[in-house]
Every structure is written in structure tokens, then in C-alpha cells.
Amino acid sequence: MKTVLVAVAVAVAGCAAAPGVVPAPDGTLIAMRRGAYLTDATGPLRVQALKDADAYCAARKKRANVIRSREIPAISHWPEAEVSFTCE
């Protein structure tokens, strides 16, 4: 049982912080970060999402143009930060 709990904890922690950039229906891109713990602050998550957006565009030899960002505190779910952007 202890092994199962450790495996689940590692899986959740690994998934929670995984970066990713996905296309949005409106033609922009979205970089989102989710906290690994309910107590994580959203500010550092937003900063990391901004870095993800910069890295995504830099890999395409462009610059990130942030359209909007939002922070979602942990209220019955994991804390999140989301950045909508385009590459120019």
C-alpha cells in the first residue's frame, strides 16, 4: 500500500508541474502551469508560464507577444497560471 501511495504522489507531482503550449480556438497560444501543491503561489507559476511562452517563440526565432494572463488560486483545485500569447 505504501508503494502505491508513493507512486501516485510522484505521478501527481510530475503531472502538476509539466509545461505545455497549446493552440487556442481564437488563434492564440496558451502556456499553462499548474502547482504541485494546493499551497503553491500563483505568481511564480505565471512567471514560469511566461518563460514557457518566451522559449516556445524563441525556438521559432520569434518573440512572444502576451495577449493576457490570469492566475487561478487554489480553491478546491490546484493553483494555476495561464498566459495567452502569439509569436511575432
BELSULFEN-V335330 format. One line per field, one symbol per residue. ss: DSSP state (A for helix, B for strand, O for the rest). burial: + if it has 9 or more other C-alpha atoms within 8 Angstrom, else -. A space follows every 10 residues. Layout:
BEGIN
ss: ???
burial: ???
END
This chain:
BEGIN
ss: OAAAAAAAAA AAAAAAOOOO BBBOOOOOBB BBBBOOOOOO OAAAAAAAAA AAAAAAAAOO OOOBBBBBBB BBOOOOOOOB BBBBBBBO
burial: ---------- -+++-++-+- +------+++ ++++++-+-- ++--++-+++ -+++-+++-- -+++-+--+- +-++---+++ ++++++--
END
